[in-house]
Amino acid sequence: LAGLVALQIDDPAEARRQFEKALELQPDNADALHNLAILCLNSDDPDSAASYLSRLRQIDPTNAAVNNDLAVVELQKKRPHRALAGFRRALRLDPNFSAARNSAMETCLDHGWLTTAKALLSELADKASTALSRAEINRWREVVGTFELQGASTPSVPDLKGKKIAVFASHDAFVKEIITDLSCDNTVRKFTGDTIERIR
């Protein structure tokens, strides 16, 4: 609890000390491990983040968010192939995991892997069980199509109809207004989130 309080008052050093104390008392404390990993990710210490997340994955190998965060570590280490494998692992655990899907697609587009992106979208479309997931997949198909039309020489996420698709680490931030083309699902049409620019 003291670590969370320190985070709220923007004292990452104290938060880290408190979470490390919690681990001394309880080495398998999932919350402390995850919070330490996020602190390390935010302070550009991917090796320590990977260590904490690996311990957490040993405790709970079916946790999609942990697998997603390990993939984010691989991106920080400039290893996109490993990152994509990690995002796919997270998506096998939870096919509706928006952050992992968006990160995987962003990674594919950043590296010009359009064939991989299309194959991944087809695979995910078969497993998507929510309207939001289906909407995001359809929107990503539009983005991939735009990349194909542009020749995808220097990939970057395009602005389509004033809507920007953004990628997030592993928490509850999602893509802003990507589903405005849906016609009848009111609960989905009301979905909004933050763009990556506002989170940074």
C-alpha positions in Angstrom: 0.0 0.0 0.0 2.8 2.4 0.8 4.3 1.8 -2.7 1.0 2.8 -4.3 0.8 5.9 -2.1 4.3 6.9 -3.2 3.3 6.4 -6.8 0.3 8.7 -6.4 2.5 11.4 -4.9 4.9 11.0 -7.8 7.9 9.5 -5.8 9.1 6.6 -7.9 12.2 6.0 -5.7 10.1 5.6 -2.6 7.6 3.5 -4.4 10.4 1.2 -5.6 11.7 0.9 -2.0 8.3 0.0 -0.7 7.6 -2.6 -3.4 11.0 -4.1 -2.8 10.2 -4.3 0.9 6.9 -6.1 0.0 8.9 -8.6 -2.0 11.3 -9.3 0.9 8.2 -10.2 3.0 6.4 -12.0 0.3 8.7 -13.0 -2.7 5.7 -14.0 -4.9 3.7 -10.8 -4.4 2.3 -10.3 -7.8 1.3 -6.7 -7.3 4.8 -5.7 -6.1 6.4 -7.6 -9.0 4.2 -6.0 -11.6 4.5 -2.5 -10.1 8.3 -2.8 -9.9 8.4 -4.0 -13.6 6.3 -0.9 -14.6 8.6 1.4 -12.7 11.6 -0.1 -14.5 9.9 0.2 -17.9 9.2 3.8 -17.2 12.7 4.5 -16.1 14.3 2.8 -19.2 15.6 -0.2 -17.3 14.3 -3.0 -19.5 16.6 -5.7 -18.0 15.2 -5.2 -14.5 11.7 -5.0 -15.9 12.2 -8.3 -17.7 13.5 -9.9 -14.5 10.4 -8.9 -12.5 8.0 -9.8 -15.3 9.7 -13.2 -15.8 9.2 -14.0 -12.1 5.6 -12.9 -12.5 5.0 -15.1 -15.5 6.3 -18.1 -13.5 3.7 -17.4 -10.9 0.9 -16.8 -13.5 1.8 -18.1 -17.0 -1.7 -17.4 -18.3 -1.7 -13.7 -17.6 -2.0 -11.9 -20.9 -1.0 -8.5 -19.5 2.3 -9.9 -18.2 3.1 -11.5 -21.6 2.2 -8.2 -23.2 4.5 -6.3 -20.9 7.4 -8.7 -21.6 6.8 -8.0 -25.3 7.0 -4.2 -24.5 10.4 -4.9 -22.9 11.6 -6.6 -26.1 10.5 -3.4 -28.0 12.6 -1.3 -25.6 15.5 -3.6 -26.3 15.0 -3.1 -30.0 14.1 -6.7 -30.7 10.9 -6.4 -32.7 10.7 -10.1 -33.7 10.7 -11.2 -30.1 8.3 -8.4 -29.2 5.8 -9.6 -31.9 6.1 -13.2 -30.6 5.3 -11.9 -27.1 2.3 -9.9 -28.3 1.0 -13.0 -30.1 1.5 -15.1 -27.0 -0.6 -12.5 -25.1 -3.3 -12.7 -27.8 -3.4 -16.5 -27.7 -4.2 -16.1 -24.0 -6.7 -13.3 -24.5 -7.8 -12.8 -28.2 -9.7 -9.6 -27.1 -6.7 -7.9 -25.5 -6.8 -4.6 -27.2 -3.3 -3.4 -26.0 -1.6 -6.5 -27.3 -3.4 -6.4 -30.6 -2.6 -2.8 -31.1 1.0 -3.2 -30.1 1.4 -6.2 -32.5 -0.1 -4.3 -35.4 2.0 -1.2 -34.7 5.1 -3.4 -34.6 4.2 -5.1 -37.9 3.6 -1.7 -39.6 6.7 -0.1 -38.2 8.8 -2.8 -39.8 6.8 -3.2 -43.0 5.6 -6.7 -42.2 2.2 -6.3 -44.0 1.8 -10.0 -44.8 2.3 -10.9 -41.1 -0.1 -8.1 -40.1 -2.8 -9.4 -42.5 -2.3 -13.0 -41.3 -2.5 -11.9 -37.7 -5.7 -9.9 -38.3 -7.3 -13.0 -40.0 -6.3 -15.1 -37.1 -7.7 -12.6 -34.6 -10.9 -12.1 -36.5 -11.8 -15.8 -36.0 -11.2 -15.5 -32.3 -12.6 -12.1 -31.4 -15.7 -12.4 -29.2 -16.5 -8.7 -28.5 -17.9 -5.9 -30.6 -14.9 -3.7 -29.6 -12.4 -6.3 -30.8 -14.2 -6.8 -34.1 -14.3 -3.1 -34.6 -10.6 -2.6 -33.8 -9.7 -5.5 -36.2 -11.8 -3.9 -39.0 -10.1 -0.6 -38.4 -6.6 -2.2 -38.5 -7.6 -3.8 -41.8 -8.3 -0.4 -43.1 -4.9 0.8 -41.8 -3.1 -2.1 -43.4 -4.9 -1.5 -46.7 -3.8 2.1 -46.6 -0.2 1.0 -46.1 -0.5 -1.3 -49.0 -1.8 1.5 -51.2 1.0 3.8 -50.0 3.7 1.2 -50.8 4.6 1.0 -47.1 8.1 2.3 -47.7 8.4 4.2 -44.4 5.6 2.8 -42.2 4.0 4.9 -39.6 0.5 4.9 -38.3 -1.6 7.1 -40.6 -4.3 9.4 -39.6 -7.5 8.1 -41.1 -10.6 10.3 -41.2 -9.1 12.2 -38.3 -8.9 9.1 -36.2 -5.5 8.0 -35.0 -4.7 4.4 -33.9 -2.2 4.4 -31.0 -0.4 1.6 -29.1 -0.2 1.3 -25.4 1.7 -0.8 -22.9 -0.5 -3.1 -20.9 -3.0 -1.1 -19.0 -6.5 0.2 -19.7 -5.7 2.8 -22.2 -7.1 2.1 -25.6 -7.5 3.5 -29.1 -9.5 6.7 -29.4 -12.7 6.6 -31.4 -11.7 3.9 -33.9 -15.2 2.5 -34.0 -17.1 5.5 -35.3 -18.1 3.5 -38.4 -20.2 1.0 -36.5 -23.9 1.5 -37.1 -26.0 -0.1 -34.4 -24.1 -1.1 -31.2 -24.6 1.9 -28.9 -22.5 0.6 -26.1 -19.5 0.2 -28.5 -20.1 3.5 -30.2 -19.7 5.3 -26.8 -16.2 3.9 -26.3 -13.4 6.4 -26.0 -9.8 6.3 -24.7 -6.6 8.2 -24.6 -4.2 8.7 -27.5 -0.5 7.9 -26.8 0.4 11.6 -27.0 -1.8 12.3 -24.0 -0.4 9.5 -22.0 3.3 10.3 -22.5 
